[in-house]
Amino acid sequence: MSQKAKLLILGLIVILAGILRFYRLGNYPSIFNDEAAVGYNAYSILKTGKDEFGQTFPLFFRSFGEGKLPLYIYEAVIPVAI
C-alpha cells in the first residue's frame, strides 16, 4: 500500500471520527430510572451510609422492582463525592 493511500485512509478515518463526535452534540442523552437510582443510592451511601430503603451498607440493592449490584453503586460513590 502506498504512502498516499495510507494518508487518504487516515484522513477518511479522522473525518468520520469528527463527524461522529460532533453529530448532535447539543442534544443531551436522556437518563433512565436505573441510572438515576444508582446515582441516588451512591449519594445516599455517601451521606448517610444507608440505601434508599434505610438499610445500612447493604450487600444487595433493590430498586424499581429489580436488584442492583453493590460494587457498581459503591464505585459510584467516588465520583459522587468529588
N, C-alpha and C positions, 0 to 999 in steps of 0.2 A: 504494500500500500504506500502510495507516495506521500510526501510531506504535505502537499496541497490538499489531498483527500482527508488526511488526518485533521488538518486545521478546519476544513469545511465541516466535518462531523462534530468536532469540538464546538465550533461556532453554533451549529444547529442545536446541540445539547444545551448550551448556555442560553440561547434564545428561548427554547422550550421551557427550561427551568425558570427563567424570568417571567414568562407568561403564566406558568402555573403558580408561581409565588405571588404575583400581584393581581391575579384574577379574583375579583370580588373581595378585595382587601378591606373595603369599607363595611362589609356585612359581617356582623358577629355571628358565630355559630350559636345555636340555641343550647341551653343547658337542660339536661334531663333530670328527673327526680332522683335517680340513683346517684348521680354526681353531686347533686345538692345535699343528699343525705350523708354522703361520705364527708363532705366539707363541714356540714353541721356537726356530725359526730366528732370529727377531728377537733373542731373548735371547742366543743363541749368537754372532751377529754382534756384538752389543754387547760381550760379554765377551772373545771370542777373535778376532773378525774372520773366523771360518770358519763355514760352514754345518754341518749335522748329519753330512755326509759328509766333512768336513775340507777342503773347497775354500775358498781364501781369496777373500773378496769376490766370489762368483760372479755371473754375469750371468743364470744360469738355475738355479732351484732345483728339484730333483726330490724328490718325497716321496710315499709311498703310491701309487706307480705313476702319478703324474701330475706335470705341471710347474706351478710357481708363478711368477707374475710378480715380478720383482725389486723393482719400485717399491713394490708393496704391502708387501713384507717390510721393505724399507729404511725406509719410512714408519712401520712398526710399531715400529721401534727407538726412536723418540722417546718414545711413551708408556711403553714398557717401561723406558726409562732414568729416567723420572720416578718 
